[in-house]
Amino acid sequence: MSRKLIAPARGVDRVGAVPPLAARRMTVGVEEEFLLVDPRTGVPVARGPLVVEAARAVLGERAQPEFFAAQVEVCTRPTADMAELRCELALLRQVMAEAGAGEGCLLAATGTPVIPPGRPPTVTPDARYGRMAARWPSLVGTYDGMVCGCHIHVGVPGRGQALALANHMRPWLPGLQALAANSPFSLGRDTGWMSRRSVEHSRWPGVGPAPLLDETGYERLADHLVRTGTLLDRRMIYWYARPSEHVPTLEIRLCDVNADLDVVVLLATLVRGLATALLPEIAEGRPAPRLPESRLRAAHRLAARQGLQGEGLDPVSGECIPAAAAVALLLARAGPGLAAVGDRDLAEELFDRVRRSGGGAARQRAAYVRRGRLSDVVGDLVRTTLTAPA
């Protein structure tokens, strides 16, 4: 539920224009939402405004409050270099964690709280948040609405190209969702989902696969949604891929936040690689894939339910295949773009690491199985959030 920044495009002059290969490194930015938890009990604690105030002494506007007071957010600057992105993400986490420690709480990267707080969450004092809470009280009165995502922006020259990319990316986004699944626990129990956040977040209006739209269609629909009261404002267009309303980016916003920094870098790498691979096809005038809505939603549901561990859907044929194989198809589809910007080896190495580990949800469950304690899950999340891989 952001209000922010991220990335002006570099290397693309106009919708449909593909620059020389050397200039094709689109900028990337990442927003990460975190939970603040009590060091002793692991329950969420409503100290977000204080933590953000402390963190802003170092980070400025890169530290942001979130809808619930037990959450905080960090936002990277736009960059075309993945090593730079990794370093900044690690720094942002470190500074926010230090600010949290100063307010007696810990930073944890998980899509949903592992341990419930035992009372309704507090909404961060903010006029817009207050209007949202008043209009949709059933969505904010229980803690299972407290969800944390990872949003990835790629720089584009304008809304037209953002929408064109969103249209062409639709079949491949369930693979990203499966890769990012990191929320198996909710209300103090294992929910059976790898990404329970996807289920809880979908209760908000405006959440789901983006419709196929050109710029005129987008303007018409966005105005209609706000005018009819379906949404409070355009910032509540929470589609899985949406054009930013305030900076020239396409924002991918269906991923759980992940404690493992490797996963975050991989997600950003794949989003940019996929976008880069699709630009020439858009320039050639190729139509966006028109998947049956039922198939697309089934693919997202499987990704949320099973992550990398079970079945997924082949985004082209619609056939059931192993979930990890579906993500491998995404890697292959992004391959030309990854190669064009020099990220193919990085993406393949990081995907292999995540595939072997099973991803964030599998790691949470493994932490619980060792002793049957949810506090162990929270402890592992806190440690991993602050451990930047080499």
N, C-alpha and C positions, 0 to 999 in steps of 0.2 A: 504494500500500500504506500508506494513511494511518492516523493515529490520532486525528483531530482534531475541530476546531471546526465549525461555521460559522454558520448563520443561524437565529435564531428568526423565525417568521413574523410578518407584520404585516398586519392588514386582513382576516383570514378567521377567523371564530369557531369553526366546527366543520366536520366533514366534510360537504360538500354545501351549506354556507351561503355565499352570495356576498354580499359587503358592498356598500355604496354605491360608485359608480364612483370617487369621490375617494379612497377608502381602499384601492383595489385594487392598490397598489404592493407586490408581494411583495419581500421582501429577497433579495439575491443575494450569494453569496460564491464565490471562486475559489481553487483550489489549483493551483499550477504546479510541476512537477518539472523540474529542469535538470541538464545534465551539466556537470561540471568538467573542463576540458581543459588540456593543457600548452600554454603560449604558443608554444613553438617547433615542436612536432610535431603538435599538434592531437589527440593521443590522450587518452582519459579517464585521469584521475589520482585516486587514492583519498585525497582530502583533505577529504571531506565533513564528518566530525565536527569537524575543526578550523575549517572555514569556518563551520559552523553555530554553534559556540561563540562565534566572533568576532561574527557577525551578531546573535546574541541580546543583545549589549550594547545594541543599538538596537531590535531588533524583538521581543525577548522570544520568546514561544511562536509568533509568526508565522513564525519560522525553524525548520525541522524537518529532521532527518536522513531519509534514505530507505534502502531495502533495500540497495542497493549503495553502497559508500563513495565512489564517483565521482559520486554524485548528491546533490542537496539539494532542498529543497522550501520554498516560501513559501505562506502562507495569508492571504487578506485577511480583514478584519473584515466582518460582514454590513452591507450598505447597500442602500437603495432607490434610490440615485442613480447613474446610469451614469458621470457625469463624476467623481464621487467614487471610483468603482471604478477608473476609468482612472488617476487620480492615485495611488491607493494601489498599484496594480500596478507603475507606473513606479518608485515609491519602493522597493518591496520588491526589485525587480530591481537597482536602483542600489546599495542597501545590501549585498545578497548579492554583487554583483560586486565591490564594494570589499573585502568580507571575503575573497573569493577572491583578489583581487590581493595582499592581505597574506599569503596562503599560497602565492603563486607559481602561481596558476592563473586561468583565464578561465571565464566563465559562458556557456553556449550552450544555446539553446532549440531542441531537435530531438528528434523522437520516438525515434530510434535513433542511436547514435554513427556518425559518418561514417567515422572512421578507427579501426580496431581497435587495442586496446592491446598485442596480442601475447602476452598471458598471461591466465589466468582472472581474472575480477574478484573483488574483495574484498567480502565481506558486512559491512555495518556492525555493530560489536559491539552486540548487543541480544539479550536472552533469547528474545523471540518470533521475531525474524529467524533466530536460530540454530536454533530448532525447525523453522521452515519450510525452511531450507536442508538440514537433516538428513532431513526427510521427502521432499523433492523434489530430490535432488541433481542429477538430470539437467537441471533447469531453471536451475540457478545456476552450473554449472561452465564455461559458455562465455559470452563477452561479449555474444552476440546476445540474451540474456535481459535486458539492461540497457535498459529502455524508459522513456520519459518522457511522461507524460500531463498533460492539463489537465482538471481536474474542476470541474464547475459545480454549485453548490448553490442551490436556491430554498427559501425558508422556507415551511413548512406547519405547521398546528396539531397534527398528529399522524401516526402511521404509516398510518392508514386513508386519509387524503387523499393521502399520498405514493404509496401503492400504486395508488390510483385514477388519479392523474396518470400514473404509470409505465405503466399499462395502456393509457391513451388515447394516450400519446406514441409507442408502439412503432413505428408505421409511418413516423414522421417523423425518427427518429434517424439512419438512413443519410444523410440530407441533411446533418446536422451533421457526421457522420464525413467525408463528402466535402469539406466546407468546411474542415475542420481538418487534412486530410492534409498531413503535413510530415515524412516519413521515407522518402525513396526510396533512400537509401544504407544499406548494412549490410555488415559484414565487408570494407569497403574497395571495394565495387563497387555499381553501380546494380542494384537488385534487380528492376526492372520494375514495382514497386508504388509507388503514391503514398504509402501508409501501410503500410510494412513493420512498424511497431510493432504494428498490429492483428494481424498474423500471429504475431509473436513472443509477444505478450501472451496470445493465445488458447491457448497451450500450458499456462497455469496452469489448475487446476480453478476453476470458479466464474466464468469469463469468458464472456460472450455475452449475447444478448438475454434480457431478464427474462421469466420465465413470467407468464402472467395469473393473478394471485392477489389474494384479499382478505386481510384481516388475519389471520383464523384460518388460512387456507391458508399464509400466509407463516410464521407461527409454527411450524406443523407441519413445513413443508419445511426451514426453517432448523435446527430442532432435529435433524431426521433427518440432514442433511448433516454436522453436527458429530458427532453420536452415532456415525455409521457410519465416521467418519474420512475422509470425502470432502474435508472442509475442516478446517483446524486450529481455526478459530473463526468466529464470525459476521462478523468483519471481513474474512474472505476471500471473502465473497459479492461478487464483482467484476462483477455484472451491469451492463449498459450503463446501466440506471436502477435505483437501489436506494434504499430508505429508510435513512437513517443510523441506526446503533445507539445513538448517544449524544447527538445533537441533533435537533430537529424540522425536518429538511430532506429533500427529495428530491435525490439526487446523480446527476448525469449524468456518466458516466466512460468515454466511448468516444473522446474527442478526443485527438489528438496535441497536445503542447505546441507553441506557435507563437512564433517570434521576433518576428513582426509584431504589435504590441500591438493594431492595428486588428482583427485576426482574433479575438483573445481577447475584446475588448469586443463584437464582433458575435456571437460564440457565446453569451456571457452574455445579451445583449439578446434573442436569438432564443429561448433556453430560457425566460426569464421571459415573453416575449410569448406563446409557445406555451402555457405553463402557465396564463397569465391567460385566454387564449382558450378553453381547455378547461374551466375551472372551471364556467361556467354550464351546459355540457352535462352535466357530472358531477352538478351540482345537480338537473338535470331528470331524472336517472336514465337517460340514454342509455347503452346498452351500449358497452363498448370494442370497437374493431374486432378481428375475429378473422381475422387473416391466416394463410394457410398457412405453417407454419414454414419450408418450403423456399423460399417467396418472400421471406420476411423475411431469411433467411440469405443468399440470392442478392443481395438489395439491399445488405446490408452488405459482401459480398465485392466487388461492383462498386464501391462507394464506396471501399473500401480500395485496390483495384487501380487505379482510374482517376481518383479525386478529382473535380476539376471539368473534367477534360480530355476524357473519353470519354463512355460511356453510363452511364445510371442507370436506375432503375426508378420508374415512377409508383407511389407508395405505395398508391394506391386501386385503379387498374386492373391493375397489375402489368405494364403495357406498357413496353418499352424506349423511353426518351426521352433527349435529351442530359442529361448529368449536371448542367450548370448550370441547365437547365430544372427538374430535380427539386428542386434547392435553391430555385429561385424559387417552386415550389409550397409548400415549407416556409415561405418568407417570406409568401406569401399566406395560408396556413393560420393563421399566427401574427398576421396583420394586425389583426384586431379587438383582440387583447390588446395588441399594440404601440401601437395608437391609444389604447387605454384608459389606458395609462401614459405617453403622450407620447413614445414611442420610435420611431414609424414612420419619420420622416424620417431619424433616425440610422441605423436598420437598413438602409434603402434606400440611403443614401449609402455606408455601409461595405460592403454587399454589392456594390455597383457597383465599388468600388475592388478588392475581392478578385477579383471575376469578371474584371476586365480584366487583373489581374496573373497570374491562374491559380492563385494560392494558394502556400503555403509550399513544397510539393514542386517545383512548377515553378520557383520562385525558386532552390532548391538546384541543380537541374539546369542552370539558366542560368548560375549561378556557376561550375559545373564546365566547361561548354562553352567558356567564354571562353579558358581556357588548358589545360584538361585536367588540372587539379590539385585533388585533394581538399582540400588545405590552403586553397585559395581558398573552397571551400564553407564550411569551418569559420570562416574569417575573416569571411565575410559574415554567418554566423549570429551570431557574437559581436557584431559591430557592430550588427546589426539588433535583437538582444535588448536593447540599451541605448539604442536610438533610439526615444523615445516620440513618435508622430505628434502634430501640433498638433490 
